Amino acid sequence: MARSPTAAPGTRVTLPRALSKLGYCSRTQAEKLVAGGHVTVGGRIVTDLSTWVDIRADHIEVDGKPISAEAKVYLMLNKPRGLVTTRDDPEGRETVFSCLEHLDIPHVSPVGRLDKASEGLLLFTNDTVLAQRLLEPESDIAKTYHVQTRGRPTEADLARMRAGILDDGELLKAKRVRVLREADRTCWLEFELCEGKNREIRRMLETIGFECLRLVRVSFDDLVLGDLEKGKARFLTEAQVAALKRRTGRT
């Protein structure tokens, strides 16, 4: 056990981060366990959150039970509207993890977020390295959304969103946006984004004067929501996981 990282990148991390990387719990939960004296490293209780450990060499226990790396898990959920993308919500709202309670899996975290009013494809994994790379702008991972608006944006409106809209000092930009279908008072648009800025589509639409009625993420890179039922999850295939790793430069 040491106070500063000296080993290979990724093997020495702070103790709360180690528990998260090993798939035992979230970083927030880990901090509470460490501060509460539940965690030992090499047989010694550690309560200092800044303590560095080697996840390959140090023997870590929680309440006397050894912690080791969990098998990697990758799954997608068709997130229903009304759930928040967090494990524990201070306001007591139902979270996306209520859809995973029946699964016998280690601790997983969502890859990015969908806000409470949004629906559709949400990835989960305990592979923290892959998750981080999927979210990096440099990876240029495309996400596709089908969005229902009140009223129909004009071609000029669509062009503005492709060019970029400044909102509260932040540039919001759709890589692609097109009309899917129209009704008397509503319209469905298809957006493709590569960055995950907070409420990006909703903010763009609000800026040009349109209300977002529904927002559904239908794909994440080459992963497609397809006919996965609302509130249901399924594991990714080995081929799908391998494709995501290749896409982010992992093998």
N, C-alpha and C positions, 0 to 999 in steps of 0.2 A: 504493500500500500504506500502511495506517495502523494505529495502535495502538488506536483506539477507533472504535465505529460512529457514522457520521454520515449515511449515506445512507438510502434508503427501507428500511423493515422487510423483512427477508428477503434483501436483496442484500448486506449486509455481515455476515460471519460469521467465526469463527475458521478458520484454514486447514484443520485436520482436518475441521471441520464442512463446509467448502466441498467437499472431496473426496467426502464422504458425500452431500451434497445434489446434487452433479453426477452421482451414480450410479457413481462410479469404484470405491469400496470402502467397507467399513464404517468407522465412526469409529475403532475400535480399530486397524484396519489402517492407517488414515490417520495416526494418531499415530506409529506405528512408522516409516512412510515419511518423515514430516517429521523426526522425531528422528534418523533415519539419514542425513539429508542428501540424500535422493532428490528433493526437491521444490524447484522454483524459482518465484519470483513476479517477473515483470518481468525475468527473466534473472538474478536473484540467488538463491542458495541460502538457504533459510529453515529454521532448525531450532527456532525458538521456537514452541511449540504455542499460545501465546496471541496470535500475530500475527493481526490482522484483515485480511481481504481483501474485495474487491468481486467477487462471482462473475460479474457482468455486464461489468465493466470491466477487471479485472486479468488478465494473461496468466499462466496457471498451467501448469507442465509437471511431469511425473513421469518421471525418467530420460530427459529430453530430448524427451519426447513430449507435445504440447499436450493439455490436458484441456478438454473442453467438455461442455455438458449433454447427457446421453443422452436418447433418446426415452423417454417414459414407458411403463412396463410394468405391467400389472395381471393377476394370475393367481390361481387358487385351486388348492390341493392337497388331496387326500384323504390326510391324514397317517396313516401306519400306526402302530400301537402299537410302542413300543420305541425310537423316534427322539427325540432331544432337539432343541428348537427354538432352535438357535444355529448360527452358521456354523463356529466353531472350538470344540471341546470339549477342555478341558485334561485330561480323563480318557480321551480317545481314543474316546469313544462315537460311534456313527454318528449323523449329524445329518439334519435334514429336507432339507438341501441336496443330499444324495446322490440325492434324487428329481428334482432339477432339472438335474443335470449334463449331460444330453443336449440341453438347450435352449440355443440361441444367443441369450442375453439379457444385458443389462448387469447390474451389481450390483443386487440387490433385497434387501429385508429383510422379515421377517414382520411382519404387523400384529397385535401382541399375541403371546401364546404359548399352546401347549397343552403340558402336562407330558408327560414321557416315557411314562407309562402311558395317556395319552389319545389319542383318534383323531379323525379327521374333518376338517371344513372349516377350512383355514388360508389366509388371504390373504397375498399377497406383492406388494410394489410398490417402485418407486424414487421414487414421488411422496411425499416426506416430509411435505409440508403436509397432504395428504389423510389419510395414515396417522395423523398426530398428531390430527387432528380426529375421526377415527373412534374413537379411544381415549379422547377427552375425555368425562367423565361428562355434561357439558352436552349432548352430541350425542344421548344417550339411545338408543344403537344396541343393539337387542335381539339377543342370541345364544341359539339354542335348542340344547339338549342332550338326548340320549336316554341314560338312565343305568340300568344294571342293578344291583340291590342284592340282597344276601343277606337274605331275609326281606322282609316287606311293612310299610312305615311306615303307621301309622294316620292317620285324618283329622286327629287332634290333632297328630300329628307334622308333617303337611303344613302345617297352620295355623301351627305354630311357625316353620317355615322361611319362610313368607310374611311373618310378622310381624317376623322378624329374630332371629338367634341371636348372642349375644356370645361370641366365642372369642378368648382371649388379648388382650382389650381392643379387638377389632375387631368391628364389627357386620357380620354376614353375612346376606344377605337375598335370597330368590328373588322376582322380580317375579311369576312364576307357577310352579306345580308341580302336576302331576296324575298319576294312575296311567294308564299306557298299557295294560298287560296284566300278568297274573299267572300264575305257575306254582306248582308245589308248594312249592318252597323259595326261589324268586327272584321278583323283580318288576322291571318296567321302568317308569321314571318319565320324564316330560318336564319339564325345567326351562327357564325363560326368565330370563336375567340381562341386566342392562344395564351392570354394572360388571365389571371384569376383575381382581378380587382373587385373590391367589395361592391355588390349590387350593380355591376357595370352596365348590364343591359337595361335594367330598370331606370338607372340614372340617365342613360342616353335618351331613352324614350321620353322620360319626364322633361328633359331639357328641350326637346323639340315639340312638346305639348301633347304627348300620347300616354294613355293609361295602360299599364301592363295588367292584363286580366289573368293570364296563366303563363307559366314559364316551366318548360320541361326539358331537361338535358337528355338527349337521345343517343349521344355517342361520346366516347372519350378515346381519342386516337382511333384505332381500328375496332375498339370494343363497341358493340351496338346493343342498345337496350332490348330491342326486338319485342318478343311476346312475354317477357318476364312480368309476372303479375305484380300489381301494386303491393308494396309491403313485403315482398318476397325477395330472398337472396339466393344466389348460386355461386359456386366456386368457379374461378377461372380455370380453363384447361391449361395443361403444360405448355401447349403451343402459344396460347395467348400470353402467358407470363413471359415466355422466352421472347416473344415479339416486343413486349414492353421493355424488357431489358436491353434488347438490341437497339431499340429506338432511343434509349437514353445512354447508350454507350457501354452498357454492362453486358457481360457474357455469362 
